[in-house]
Amino acid sequence: MEKVIFLDIDGVLNTNIQSTEQQGEICDKAFIAAEKVELLKELVLRTSAVIVLHSGWKFWFDEHLCPVRKEARSLVELLGHNGLWIQDVTPDFTTEEIRKAKKFSLVKAKEIKAWLEAHPETGPWIVLDDLYLHDEEVEAHQIKTNPETGLTEEDVESGVRMLGGS
């Protein structure tokens, strides 16, 4: 049974503060903080979990998980540089209205549950996300990051406990 980390990007591997400090580079929160990826690496190493992308960034990958936008290429390069990779993505339950309004939080829990249903062999799992996910069952597995700080050492420790790592 594989342990799974459902990974959001914005507010987890980058922060709102970065967005305001580096406007030109991150007009759409494309910047990824290397220190946040190092924290993710620590979580993965300590739990042997795999990464499933459940972020709106999943739209920047093709069906073979190859990046189709420069932001996604940068993410893949930074993850790869740290020995990490995205194993899968959650299904897409968004509508055009949700995509236009960028209200992905309305469907993220349903997408995670659908992924879990399609992968019954999944062991312990957690969700790294800064958004309210509108589902008590999924939120019980969520480590809700602060979008101002992104992933922290405390979040990593919580994730290790929840996934039964060392």
C-alpha positions as MATLAB code, in Angstrom:
seq = 'MEKVIFLDIDGVLNTNIQSTEQQGEICDKAFIAAEKVELLKELVLRTSAVIVLHSGWKFWFDEHLCPVRKEARSLVELLGHNGLWIQDVTPDFTTEEIRKAKKFSLVKAKEIKAWLEAHPETGPWIVLDDLYLHDEEVEAHQIKTNPETGLTEEDVESGVRMLGGS';
ca = [
       0.000    0.000    0.000;
       1.439    3.292   -1.078;
       1.282    6.373    1.074;
       0.098    9.411   -0.875;
       0.617   13.149   -0.616;
      -2.021   15.097   -2.545;
      -0.052   18.215   -3.393;
      -1.326   21.691   -4.097;
       1.250   24.231   -5.300;
       0.104   27.804   -4.653;
       0.241   28.552   -0.936;
       2.248   25.361   -0.320;
       5.392   25.520   -2.460;
       5.092   29.273   -2.960;
       3.557   32.060   -0.883;
       1.435   35.160   -1.245;
       4.403   37.157    0.036;
       6.553   35.934   -2.854;
       3.806   36.938   -5.233;
       3.871   40.550   -4.073;
       7.663   40.788   -3.780;
       8.396   39.420   -7.243;
       5.441   40.660   -9.300;
       7.050   40.330  -12.718;
       8.312   36.822  -12.208;
       5.201   35.473  -10.545;
       2.251   37.259  -12.029;
       0.345   33.975  -11.786;
       2.170   32.517   -8.761;
       4.518   30.560  -11.010;
       7.484   30.933   -8.661;
       8.372   27.879   -6.591;
      10.444   28.341   -3.431;
      13.410   25.970   -3.348;
      13.284   25.769    0.462;
       9.639   24.620    0.295;
      10.601   21.860   -2.147;
      13.338   20.801    0.286;
      10.703   20.504    3.016;
       8.525   18.429    0.680;
      11.556   16.237   -0.025;
      12.027   15.689    3.716;
       8.368   14.658    4.041;
       8.636   12.238    1.117;
      11.912   10.730    2.365;
      10.620   10.255    5.905;
       7.331    8.656    4.798;
       8.133    6.985    1.448;
       5.000    8.649    0.083;
       4.290    9.360   -3.577;
       3.104   12.710   -4.915;
      -0.260   13.127   -6.616;
      -0.848   16.631   -7.942;
      -4.274   18.027   -7.126;
      -3.460   21.645   -7.886;
      -4.790   23.766  -10.730;
      -1.235   23.347  -12.030;
      -2.287   19.880  -13.234;
      -3.765   21.601  -16.293;
      -0.202   22.498  -17.291;
       0.650   18.824  -17.905;
      -0.404   16.507  -20.720;
      -1.896   13.028  -20.242;
       1.634   11.565  -19.883;
       2.497   14.056  -17.092;
       4.824   15.974  -19.399;
       4.804   19.721  -18.731;
       3.206   21.874  -21.422;
       3.968   25.283  -19.858;
       7.227   26.820  -18.692;
       5.951   27.037  -15.105;
       5.267   23.304  -15.064;
       8.673   22.610  -16.617;
      10.300   24.658  -13.858;
       8.341   22.721  -11.232;
       9.362   19.361  -12.718;
      13.015   20.458  -12.907;
      13.062   21.652   -9.297;
      11.314   18.517   -8.056;
      13.654   16.310  -10.112;
      16.690   18.150   -8.795;
      15.497   17.037   -5.353;
      14.800   13.441   -6.387;
      11.029   14.020   -6.451;
       8.477   13.506   -9.176;
       4.748   13.683   -9.692;
       3.361   10.158   -9.917;
      -0.173   11.097  -10.929;
      -2.807   13.834  -10.967;
      -6.358   13.851   -9.678;
      -9.180   13.799  -12.236;
     -10.645   17.077  -13.469;
     -14.157   17.853  -12.231;
     -13.970   21.580  -12.950;
     -16.397   23.456  -15.110;
     -15.609   26.462  -17.258;
     -17.229   28.639  -14.593;
     -14.963   27.185  -11.868;
     -11.861   27.627  -14.037;
     -12.731   31.244  -14.911;
     -13.393   32.124  -11.264;
     -10.390   30.047  -10.112;
     -12.597   28.362   -7.494;
     -10.864   24.971   -7.690;
     -11.489   24.410   -3.980;
     -15.127   23.634   -4.814;
     -14.156   20.362   -6.538;
     -10.776   19.390   -5.095;
     -12.235   17.076   -2.426;
     -14.412   15.287   -4.999;
     -11.377   14.863   -7.254;
      -9.308   13.438   -4.389;
     -12.099   11.024   -3.402;
     -12.472    9.883   -7.019;
      -8.726    9.264   -7.256;
      -8.802    7.267   -4.015;
     -11.772    5.235   -5.257;
      -9.854    4.412   -8.449;
      -6.829    3.385   -6.349;
      -8.217    1.239   -3.495;
      -4.714   -0.049   -2.741;
      -3.790    3.382   -1.343;
      -2.525    3.407    2.219;
      -2.381    6.455    4.475;
      -2.777    9.777    2.673;
      -2.595   13.474    3.350;
      -3.548   16.645    1.524;
      -1.219   19.656    1.464;
      -3.349   22.673    0.581;
      -3.944   26.217    1.790;
      -7.616   26.258    0.817;
     -10.782   25.202    2.605;
     -11.829   22.008    0.763;
     -15.547   21.804    1.664;
     -15.444   18.163    2.830;
     -14.983   16.965    6.419;
     -13.553   13.562    5.455;
     -10.885   15.081    3.217;
     -10.175   17.894    5.683;
      -9.447   15.266    8.362;
      -6.443   14.319    6.178;
      -5.484   17.896    5.326;
      -2.482   19.827    6.485;
      -3.774   23.318    5.819;
      -0.816   25.524    5.044;
      -0.775   29.255    5.595;
      -0.596   30.915    2.143;
       1.621   33.634    3.637;
       4.289   31.111    4.674;
       3.675   27.980    2.585;
       4.903   24.586    3.763;
       6.705   24.707    7.133;
       8.773   22.332    9.263;
       5.738   21.979   11.570;
       3.629   20.932    8.561;
       6.256   18.323    7.672;
       6.169   16.937   11.226;
       2.356   16.760   11.093;
       2.555   14.961    7.745;
       5.086   12.458    9.063;
       2.797   11.693   12.026;
      -0.285   11.346    9.811;
       1.503    9.088    7.306;
       3.242    6.994    9.953;
       6.774    7.921    8.910;
       9.954    8.225   10.915;
];
